[in-house]
Amino acid sequence: RLRFEPAPARLDGQRAVWELELPARGRCALFIEIACNPTGAPECRPRIGFGQALRAGRRWLRQRAARLPRIESSNDIFNEAMRRAGADLTMLLTETPHGPYPYAGIPWYSTAFGRDALITAWHMLWHEPAIARGVLGYLAEHQATAHDPATDAEPGKILHETRQGEMALLGEVPFRRYYGSADATPLFVMLAGAYLDRTGDLATLRALWPNIEAALRWIEEEGDADGDGFQEYRRKRPDGLLNQGWKDSHDAIFHADGRLAEGPIALVELQAYAYAAWQAAARILAALGEPVRAEAYARRAARLRRDFDAAFWDEALGTYVLALDGEKRPCRVRASNAGHALFAGIALPERAARVAHTLLDPSFFTGWGIRTIASGEARYNPMSYHNGSVWPHDNALVAEGFARYGLREAAARVFGALFDAAAAAEQRRLPELFCGFPRRHGQGPVLYPVACSPQAWAASTPFALLRACLGLGFDPAQAGVAFDQPVLPRFLHGLTLHNLRLGGGHLDIAFRRVDGEVAMHVLGRSGGVRATLRIG
């Protein structure tokens, strides 16, 4: 249906004609409203015109910016890159009844994805915890409650994606509401625990606890169908996703000789996420006043950590194997997935430096970031979607893993590479991925032709890298903000965070490089918020 304001002087099936009299430099606004209403539901006609809507949108953006931390640095290009990342993420946020939810990317993934939103919310948690609350609420509402092989749904499982296109609505593809990801469920529990750590918002966690508990049951039962203590996946629908980790291409999981892995596959990062999920559940239960169950979950996490090291560590590779196949044979492939073991904390401390050394070897590190697999692997192709490309969000998670084990200089090296990639990119925007060719003097990274740009978890990557380098943590119970052995990447000599919020208070805080060290200065604070610095 078409609606015109003002009404045209003449209207037929082919054209609308207005008769206007305008003085010199005069203006007239004509509005054409196109309403698509296939369901016959009552129409909601906009009450304001374009100019009013534009002004309202700009006002909303100003109000949003005033609520969020503002990042300023000594590097103008970095400032541009951070503004671009923030603007892209704002564009991808969609308001839901639960709060903001980041749609995955434009043009291919402009819809709700579970994994993408969970990781984006994790990246942004220090900066905008409302995103995590919105993501947790939305995914809790869409959590599976029954078995449905047509959509890979199982009770407690967290959504992979939802679509409303013709093929999805007709059932020709399974994505109308699809649950074919094995990692979204433990990531959901991980984010819930991290949200509590960041905000102290126990009321939200108490409301979410039934969904968290259902997710834990899925991890324990459906996620570990053979009962060996490890998480595995296998699709239920023949045309569903063959691989159900973040590398979900059909050829992403393979053996050293290039043979594709078969059978229920136990990915390295799935075990890491499950470990972190049990730990997060233990922290939540302790906060809810259930110490006995909390201790049981903590013991379960410790047992998984022990078994994981025995099954996945490969001394000859100098890292964790990519996966175990259906026969429990290791896929002895050097892959960035191993860095997620550091990110989630399942790696033993004595393994961390070795994994970092492997991932920063030239076979992985291109100068623009860490490849998804090393250049010597059987299926390596720098132009492949998952077998040799560089993904910013993957690098951010790996860098957070480095920082978790005290390897902040390694994290800063990754940050420097991705900053250079953003600086070389159009509009300073990190895309979904780029090709894994080695860096060449005077040239930027080779673009992946059909990458989403913008992409939510790529836009959130600089925020995660900044947190990793600063060692930023929160203690809402004590109104404390901690910076644990912060480093500034090579391209920054100074950095200021304005309006870093915790509870009802805030911090304005500056960092400067002084004689090779990082000095911190509190510029302002309110609400009793305290800043602490740990060095050495």
PyMOL commands that set and color helices and strands:
alter all, ss='L'
color gray80, all
select helices_A, chain A and resi 50-67+76-92+114-124+129-141+149-151+166-169+184-199+202-220+222-224+268-287+291-312+336-344+349-359+392-404+408-424+426-428+456-459+461-470+476-478
alter helices_A, ss='H'
color red, helices_A
select strands_A, chain A and resi 2-5+10-11+16-17+31-34+70-73+93-96+99-102+161-162+177-178+266-267+313-314+319-320+323-324+330-331+472-475+480-484+494-502+505-514+517-526+530-534
alter strands_A, ss='S'
color yellow, strands_A
deselect
rebuild
show_as cartoon
